[in-house]
Each structure stands twice: as C-alpha cells, then as structure tokens.
C-alpha cells in the first residue's frame, strides 16, 4: 500500500492518517475502475 507515501501523512494524528489512507485507497479503486472501462 502506498498510502503513507503521500506528502504530510506522517504529520497527522493516527485517526486522520487512517482517513487519508482510506481516501487514497478509494481513489485508487476509482481510477482502476475508470481505466478498465475506458480502455474497452
């Protein structure tokens, strides 16, 4: 998981880190979904 690689995540409290990482995961899933459908 690349979640901790984006800028500033280590400066957040643990709860905010979790939220930020889940948002990043969701965006990765959305990106994959869109690319899968656009490439057809």
SULRA-V751627 format. One record per backbone hydrogen bond with DSSP energy under -1.0 kcal/mol. NH is the residue of the N-H (numbers start at 0). CO is the residue of the C=O. Records with the same first field share a line. If there is no record, write none. Layout:
NH: CO  CO
This chain:
4: 1
8: 5
10: 7
11: 8
16: 12
17: 13
18: 14
19: 15
20: 16
21: 17
22: 18
23: 19
24: 20
25: 21
26: 22
27: 23
28: 24
29: 25
30: 26
31: 27
32: 28
33: 29
34: 30
35: 31
36: 32
37: 33
38: 34
